[in-house]
Amino acid sequence: MKKKILVVDDEPDILEFLQEILEDEGFAVTTTDKGEYAENLHNGGLPQLILLDMLLSGKDGREIARHLKKHDETKHIPVIMFSAHPSAEEAARLAGADDFLAKPFEIDELLAKIAQYL
């Protein structure tokens, strides 16, 4: 069975790019530009990993990470946050993210981080 990854970003080009790359690597990928989607995950459709942009329009990725990490249903799911902001790694970790990638990132670096958690 394919491992499920949820990608949350408000840039359609990034969502499409990551979906293609990750599906080529054999993952089942769900993408959304809505932070609320990530906050309302339920047992039936839980991903094994979440890639989460830190700055989403209308919603802060750090709030979403905190929300996911405080609920029993989702706190075990690894969250890898990414951001173009240079000092974002510490903020991502303080919000509960398991790992961080600075944009732009190399695909090999992303895949290596995903492999650490799956």
Stockholm file with secondary structure:
# STOCKHOLM 1.0

chainA/1-118         MKKKILVVDDEPDILEFLQEILEDEGFAVTTTDKGEYAENLHNGGLPQLILLDMLLSGKDGREIARHLKKHDETKHIPVIMFSAHPSAEEAARLAGADDFLAKPFEIDELLAKIAQYL
#=GR chainA/1-118 SS CCCEEEEECSCHHHHHHHHHHHHHTTCEEEEESCHHHHHTCCGGGCCSEEEEESEETTEEHHHHHHHHHHSTTTTTSCEEEEESCTTHHHHHHHTTCSEEEESSCCHHHHHHHHHHHC
#=GC SS_cons         CCCEEEEECSCHHHHHHHHHHHHHTTCEEEEESCHHHHHTCCGGGCCSEEEEESEETTEEHHHHHHHHHHSTTTTTSCEEEEESCTTHHHHHHHTTCSEEEESSCCHHHHHHHHHHHC
//
